[in-house]
């Protein structure tokens, strides 16, 4: 990774934008970041870290004062870092969160943090991400270093790498864990501890299960009285005493197995007793069933006797029912003829009543017509047919009047339209003439729109030129001031150079004399003796002359640049004044406003011309339409007048017909209704007389047929036959009663016959003795079943408990072996138990990494300490049982002994820490995929070195910059400033903010 450029604004001590071009130091390979304490040297590294990772290490856990305290509310805070890596060339722009003035409502509002990542391609900068989470993901892949690794291998702050050297094993482990990501080994340790605890819990649970099963089995044996001394355990025989001697689990299981044998014996005895009780209960139930069957037969015999007596008593009523059914069936043959005669008489009587009603209705009209009534009705009906047409006209009379009114209104409307069209045709020519005049006036204004546009553009150009002239006058005055200052500076530099040259010429003799030696020839006169050499009181070296010449040349260059700037501004000012044509800004603005208004009026006039043309065309179209509508209006007027004449004729004819049809009545409908009623009454009377004659003939025929049927029957007259009639349901009921009586009597006789054959006692049978015996036997059987089930359940439950306890006890050996293995592994991985070094698995892995770091550090420390010091990794056991394995000691070749790093002096500590930090950087970068580090920063620490040691450190830094690497050193040591010519100077201005100057 190589840093190319850094831009800082509103960050730390920097208010205005400061730019650091790291590529400018690529040729030197090493540069110094110098400045007074507190000026902000370390803030440059803070800005790099913030730009890449969004945080600054020294603010972790505290207030993040990233925004510059020198910023005004409207100033921005931003850091831009440009860098390249194996993945490409990138630029990160990041802003912290800060307060700014609200755009609305006053007060302050929070400006959210922002970040963006760009990549430089052939087409320029292209955005890669703009959200914090996306930028972080992209940078993780590009940089391949976490923030902790970046701070340990690129930003080497003294307090960080010296802290690593002097830290204890626990603190050193914390740092190495962050750098190498070995938390996974701690997870392995945690998982093994979890497995050990799980195995321990499983073993304890299994042992508890065995104990619980044995205790439960012993309680069951005690409850059931199965502890014995080997005697027969039969329902109270022998004693049941639980062993009281403390015994192991196998011994307790053996005792339980013996108790299980006694339980099995008891279960077999109880099963035998249950079978005997079941047989006795079955025999008693059979006796009870036989007794109950005889009692039921006795009850059925007595019932059959009583039923047969009751049926015999019902025999007279059954005989009467048979006679009734016989007469009803005989009368049924006469039912239809008798009913037909009755219906004929009823119809005849009804026809007579209808004739009387029709005659009374006809007589109400007081018309003397009886013989030719049908002919009279036909004549009247024919006469009323001619009035139907008049009735329709009478009903339509109001609608015909309305149609006539409508036709009159249509005539008036057509006449009005014709008159309105004539009036409009007379008005349109004057409107067209007025619009034509208005259109021509607007067209004359619109035709000047092009000239007005040119005038507006000219006025606009003059306005811009007048404003530019004002600006250029100010810039030219400033440039003249800068030119005067540059001229003064150049003159002063020229004067200083001349004075130095004069002083050098004046002191040349002294300079030559300072190089004379006795016995050597004088470079001027050649003499070997120098009795009175000149003194050099005011020495001026060639380097002083050269520096003054450089200063003079720089001042001359600035004077030339200022003169060129002034000349260019003067030319631009003249061009602007010429373009402004002598107008002031106020004059140009006034002319521009007038030109804009004139051009706008021209545009409005152009739009009005189009609108007026449209209106003129519409009026022309209206004239043509009115001409076409005039013929239509004339035709419509003629048609409406003709329709009105026709309707007038129809109304007159209809009124004549209606008057003829009304006669003496008020309306045709009344006359037609009266005639219709009379005709209807006449026809009704004719039909009623004919119906009565037909009904009389039918009655005579039906009575003759009825009398003939009665003559051949068993009945004397129709009344007797009607009295004997029964409905179909009644006949069926009689028939069913007779049949049921016969069937029931035969059934009861058959039942009684079978029961009389059995020798049943006449006295009622008593069930009580048999029921009591059966109940006693069943109770004994239930008790036997309960006792047998209990004994069997006890034996099965005891067998299950013993088997479960035996199986669980057999598994405890495997669980105990597994627990011992897991406990040994977990203790070893966690640095407990037999692990005498107290070194956990993660510490063991980090110890291997530390060995590589120490080896890499010693390759530099040997030269830096002139072969005296070497670092050694120590896994010695720490005091008071503390964790060990990450110790570092210093081997001193002068004494042949090792000693702790804390015994080194300040300078030795710095060199040793630097070597260790560089070794750590090598190992970390190798673990990160062997990435190349082309930029490196070392922060402070050189002030503790003497001159020789400082030279050693400088040689180390020279080695670091080999291969194109650029090394930045932060220091305020003057000797470093003399040895490193390429410098970034951080200087605090009198007003507070700091600025960065590049040398």
Secondary structure, DSSP 8 states (H G I E B T S, - for coil): -EEEEEEEESBTTB-S-EEEEGGGGTTTSEEEEEE-TTSSHHHHHHHHHHHHHS--GGGTTS----B-TT--TT---EEEEEEEETTEEEEEEEE--EEEE-SSSSSEEEE--EEEEEEEETTEEEEEE-SHHHHHHHHHHHH---HHHHHHHTEEEHHHHHHHHH--HHHHHHHHHHHHTTHHHHHHHHHHHHHHHHHHHHHHHHHHHHHHHHHHHHHHHHHHT---SSS--STT-S------S---HHHHHHHHHHHHHHHHHHHHHHHHHHHHHHHHHHHHHHHHHHHHHHHHHHHHHHHHHHHHHHHHHTHHHHHHHHHHHHHHHHHHTTHHHHHHHHHHHHHHHHHHHHHHHHHHHHHTT-----TTHHHHHHHHHHHHTTHHHHHHHHHTHHHHHHHHHHHHHHHHHHHHHHHHHHHHHHHHHHHHHHHHHHHHHHHHHHTTHHHHHHHHHHHHHHHHHHHHHHHHHHHHHHHHHHHHHHHHHHHHHHHHHHHHHHHHHHTHHHHHHTT--TTS--TTT--S--TT----SS---HHHHHHHHHHHHHHHHHHHHHHHHHHHHHHHHHHHHHHHTT--HHHHHHHHHHHHHHHHHHHHHHHHHHHHHHHHHHHHHHHHHHHHHHHHHHHHHHHHHHHHHHHHHHHHHHHHHHHHHHTTSSSHHHHHHHHHHHHHHHHHHHHHHHHHHHHHHHHHHHHHHHHHHHHTSS-SSHHHHHHH---HHHHHHHHHHHHHHHHHHHHHHHHHHHHHHS---SS----HHHHHHHHHHHHHHHHHHHHHHHHHHHHHHHHHHHHHHHHHHHHHHHHHHHHHHHHHHHHHHHT-TT-TT---HHHHHHHHHHHHHHHHHHHHHHHHTTT-EEEEEE----GGG---S-EEEEEETTTTEEEEGGGS-HHHHHHHHHHHHHHHHHHHHHHTTS----EEEEES-GGG--HHHHHHHHHHHHHHTTTS-EEEEE---HHHHHH--SEEEEEE-TTS-EEEEE-
